[in-house]
């Protein structure tokens, strides 16, 4: 009798990531996960398991996702695809993606490929951690391959021609009279004396860690202002409060 294998894989998560789907390819068959709850996804079919195919369970925890796969035969190839939505930070003018090294095996070299699909024209793609080969398919799509395997965090950065253009996103939920507004812009602070206004969202959606991060970022900006500059801080929820009446 052949022994079956049960494997477990952990993927680190942070507050800017959300798993949106999972599928597996085994013996030429594609299995799509069913969502059991907001913290669990599962691929399991009793008839398929009885015939020797595998079962997969993805459990989302506070800071990682744990994928367990069972009923796999030794040396049996399986492809597991996990779809992740992540808010990419902008670092020094580049959208930045980091794959943590702890999701990889130190002693086992891997091949990594990445596709970039941008809404804006791509100006440059680079990695500050590994040697990569970039193939630009068209103005808004590019693919890259890791040329040399090194066991450390895999950084990929890209910039577009219009990253510094301010954007406003307005969304009105169905059945509601109020709208939500998101403003995105990259400030270009020159080293001259000026008046700086800081806007902080203190609504319930910002409670906890998001508000603490916003306060920390504001302190970094304040300490970076040219000597002699003036500033004020406005916080808003259903009303707007300013820190100082006069600057």
VEXDREN-2710 file (C-alpha; in Angstrom, 1 decimal):
% VEXDREN-2710
k/r/px/py/pz
1/UNK/0.0/0.0/0.0
2/UNK/1.1/3.5/-0.9
3/UNK/1.4/6.0/2.0
4/UNK/-0.4/9.3/1.6
5/UNK/1.2/12.6/2.5
6/UNK/-0.3/15.4/4.6
7/UNK/1.4/18.8/4.2
8/UNK/1.1/22.2/5.9
9/UNK/2.1/25.6/4.6
10/UNK/1.9/28.9/6.3
11/UNK/1.6/32.2/4.5
12/UNK/2.3/35.4/6.5
13/UNK/-0.5/38.0/6.3
14/UNK/-0.7/41.6/7.3
15/UNK/-3.5/44.2/7.6
16/UNK/-3.2/45.2/3.9
17/UNK/-3.8/41.6/2.6
18/UNK/-6.9/39.6/1.9
19/UNK/-7.2/36.1/0.5
20/UNK/-9.9/36.2/-2.2
21/UNK/-9.8/32.6/-3.6
22/UNK/-8.1/29.2/-3.7
23/UNK/-7.9/26.4/-6.3
24/UNK/-5.9/23.2/-6.8
25/UNK/-4.9/21.3/-10.0
26/UNK/-4.4/17.6/-9.5
27/UNK/-4.3/14.9/-12.1
28/UNK/-5.5/17.4/-14.7
29/UNK/-8.5/18.3/-12.6
30/UNK/-9.2/21.8/-11.3
31/UNK/-10.8/22.1/-7.9
32/UNK/-12.2/25.4/-6.7
33/UNK/-12.5/26.2/-3.0
34/UNK/-15.8/26.8/-1.3
35/UNK/-15.9/29.5/1.4
36/UNK/-17.0/28.0/4.7
37/UNK/-16.8/31.3/6.7
38/UNK/-14.9/34.5/6.6
39/UNK/-11.9/32.7/8.1
40/UNK/-12.0/29.4/6.2
41/UNK/-12.0/28.0/2.7
42/UNK/-12.1/24.3/1.8
43/UNK/-11.7/22.0/-1.2
44/UNK/-13.2/18.7/-0.3
45/UNK/-15.4/16.2/-2.2
46/UNK/-16.1/12.8/-0.6
47/UNK/-16.3/11.0/-3.9
48/UNK/-13.0/12.5/-5.1
49/UNK/-11.3/11.7/-1.8
50/UNK/-12.6/8.1/-2.0
51/UNK/-11.1/7.8/-5.5
52/UNK/-7.7/8.9/-4.2
53/UNK/-7.7/12.6/-4.8
54/UNK/-6.7/15.2/-2.2
55/UNK/-8.5/17.5/0.2
56/UNK/-7.4/21.0/1.1
57/UNK/-8.2/23.3/3.9
58/UNK/-7.2/27.0/4.3
59/UNK/-7.7/28.6/7.7
60/UNK/-7.1/32.3/8.1
61/UNK/-5.6/33.4/11.5
62/UNK/-4.5/36.7/12.9
63/UNK/-1.2/37.1/11.1
64/UNK/-1.0/34.2/8.7
65/UNK/-3.0/31.7/6.6
66/UNK/-2.4/28.0/7.1
67/UNK/-3.0/25.7/4.2
68/UNK/-3.3/21.9/4.9
69/UNK/-3.4/19.4/2.1
70/UNK/-4.0/15.7/2.7
71/UNK/-4.4/12.4/0.8
72/UNK/-1.5/13.2/-1.6
73/UNK/0.6/10.3/-2.8
74/UNK/4.4/10.7/-2.6
75/UNK/6.0/12.4/-5.7
76/UNK/2.5/13.3/-6.9
77/UNK/2.6/16.8/-8.4
78/UNK/-0.1/19.3/-7.3
79/UNK/-0.5/23.0/-8.1
80/UNK/-2.3/25.1/-5.4
81/UNK/-3.2/28.6/-6.4
82/UNK/-4.1/31.2/-3.7
83/UNK/-5.5/34.6/-4.8
84/UNK/-4.4/37.5/-2.6
85/UNK/-5.4/41.1/-2.8
86/UNK/-2.9/43.4/-1.2
87/UNK/-2.5/47.2/-0.9
88/UNK/1.0/48.0/-2.3
89/UNK/2.9/50.7/-0.5
90/UNK/4.7/53.4/-2.4
91/UNK/8.4/53.6/-1.4
92/UNK/10.6/56.3/-2.9
93/UNK/8.3/56.6/-5.9
94/UNK/7.9/52.8/-6.5
95/UNK/4.9/50.5/-5.9
96/UNK/6.6/47.8/-3.8
97/UNK/5.8/44.1/-3.3
98/UNK/7.7/41.9/-0.8
99/UNK/7.5/38.1/-0.6
100/UNK/8.8/37.2/2.9
101/UNK/11.6/34.6/3.0
102/UNK/9.8/32.6/5.7
103/UNK/7.3/31.2/3.1
104/UNK/10.2/29.5/1.3
105/UNK/12.5/26.6/2.2
106/UNK/16.1/27.7/2.9
107/UNK/17.7/24.6/1.5
108/UNK/15.4/24.2/-1.5
109/UNK/16.0/26.6/-4.5
110/UNK/12.8/27.8/-6.1
111/UNK/11.8/29.4/-9.4
112/UNK/9.8/32.6/-9.0
113/UNK/7.8/34.4/-11.6
114/UNK/5.6/37.4/-11.3
115/UNK/3.1/39.1/-13.6
116/UNK/2.4/42.8/-13.2
117/UNK/-0.9/44.2/-14.6
118/UNK/-1.1/47.9/-14.1
119/UNK/-3.8/50.4/-14.7
120/UNK/-1.2/53.0/-15.8
121/UNK/1.7/52.8/-18.2
122/UNK/4.7/51.0/-16.6
123/UNK/7.9/53.1/-16.6
124/UNK/10.3/50.7/-14.8
125/UNK/10.5/47.4/-13.0
126/UNK/13.3/46.4/-10.7
127/UNK/14.3/44.3/-7.7
128/UNK/16.6/45.5/-4.9
129/UNK/17.1/42.0/-3.5
130/UNK/17.5/39.6/-6.4
131/UNK/18.7/39.5/-10.1
132/UNK/15.6/39.4/-12.3
133/UNK/14.8/39.3/-16.0
134/UNK/11.9/41.6/-17.0
135/UNK/9.8/41.1/-20.2
136/UNK/7.5/44.1/-20.9
137/UNK/4.5/42.6/-22.8
138/UNK/2.9/46.0/-23.5
139/UNK/2.7/49.5/-21.8
140/UNK/0.6/48.2/-18.9
141/UNK/1.7/44.6/-18.5
142/UNK/5.1/43.0/-17.6
143/UNK/6.4/39.7/-16.4
144/UNK/9.6/38.9/-14.5
145/UNK/11.6/35.8/-13.6
146/UNK/14.1/35.4/-10.8
147/UNK/17.5/34.8/-12.4
148/UNK/19.5/33.8/-9.3
149/UNK/18.1/32.1/-6.2
150/UNK/19.1/33.7/-2.9
151/UNK/17.3/32.9/0.3
152/UNK/16.0/36.3/1.5
153/UNK/13.0/38.5/1.2
154/UNK/12.1/38.9/-2.5
155/UNK/11.5/42.6/-3.3
156/UNK/9.9/43.8/-6.6
157/UNK/9.3/47.4/-7.3
158/UNK/7.7/49.2/-10.3
159/UNK/6.8/52.7/-11.1
160/UNK/4.4/54.2/-13.6
161/UNK/4.5/57.4/-15.6
162/UNK/1.5/58.9/-13.6
163/UNK/2.1/57.9/-10.0
164/UNK/2.2/61.5/-8.7
165/UNK/-1.2/62.4/-10.2
166/UNK/-3.8/62.9/-7.4
167/UNK/-6.8/60.6/-7.5
168/UNK/-10.2/60.6/-5.9
169/UNK/-12.4/57.5/-5.6
170/UNK/-16.1/58.0/-4.7
171/UNK/-18.3/55.0/-3.9
172/UNK/-21.9/55.0/-2.8
173/UNK/-23.1/51.6/-1.3
174/UNK/-26.4/50.3/-2.7
175/UNK/-29.4/51.5/-0.7
176/UNK/-27.4/54.2/1.2
177/UNK/-27.6/57.9/0.7
178/UNK/-24.1/58.6/2.0
179/UNK/-20.9/58.1/-0.1
180/UNK/-17.4/57.1/0.8
181/UNK/-14.5/59.1/-0.6
182/UNK/-10.8/58.0/-0.9
183/UNK/-8.1/60.5/-1.8
184/UNK/-4.7/59.3/-3.0
185/UNK/-1.8/61.6/-3.7
186/UNK/2.0/61.6/-3.5
187/UNK/3.2/64.9/-1.9
188/UNK/6.2/66.7/-3.4
189/UNK/7.6/68.5/-0.4
190/UNK/10.3/70.9/-1.2
191/UNK/12.8/72.2/1.3
192/UNK/11.4/75.7/1.6
193/UNK/9.4/77.4/4.3
194/UNK/5.7/76.8/3.9
195/UNK/2.4/76.2/5.7
196/UNK/1.7/72.4/6.0
197/UNK/-1.8/71.1/6.8
198/UNK/-2.2/67.5/8.1
199/UNK/-5.5/65.7/7.7
200/UNK/-6.2/62.7/10.0
201/UNK/-9.3/60.4/9.7
202/UNK/-10.5/59.5/13.2
203/UNK/-13.7/57.6/12.1
204/UNK/-14.4/54.2/13.6
205/UNK/-12.8/52.5/10.6
206/UNK/-9.5/53.9/11.7
207/UNK/-9.7/52.7/15.3
208/UNK/-6.8/50.7/16.7
209/UNK/-3.7/50.0/14.6
210/UNK/-4.6/52.1/11.5
211/UNK/-5.0/55.3/13.6
212/UNK/-1.7/54.5/15.5
213/UNK/0.1/54.1/12.2
214/UNK/-1.4/57.4/10.9
215/UNK/-0.2/59.2/14.0
216/UNK/3.3/57.7/13.7
217/UNK/3.5/58.7/10.0
218/UNK/2.4/62.3/10.9
219/UNK/5.2/62.5/13.5
220/UNK/7.7/61.5/10.9
221/UNK/6.5/64.2/8.6
222/UNK/6.5/66.8/11.3
223/UNK/10.1/66.0/12.3
224/UNK/11.1/66.3/8.6
225/UNK/9.7/69.8/8.0
226/UNK/12.2/72.6/7.3
227/UNK/13.0/74.7/10.4
228/UNK/10.7/77.7/10.7
229/UNK/7.8/76.0/8.9
230/UNK/4.2/76.4/10.2
231/UNK/1.6/73.6/10.4
232/UNK/-1.8/72.6/11.7
233/UNK/-3.6/69.3/12.2
234/UNK/-7.2/68.7/11.2
235/UNK/-9.0/65.6/12.4
236/UNK/-12.3/64.6/10.9
237/UNK/-15.2/62.1/11.5
238/UNK/-18.7/63.5/11.3
239/UNK/-17.2/66.8/12.1
240/UNK/-13.8/68.5/11.7
241/UNK/-11.6/69.7/14.5
242/UNK/-8.3/71.6/14.1
243/UNK/-5.4/71.3/16.5
244/UNK/-4.6/75.0/16.8
245/UNK/-7.0/77.9/16.2
246/UNK/-4.2/80.0/14.7
247/UNK/-0.9/78.9/13.1
END
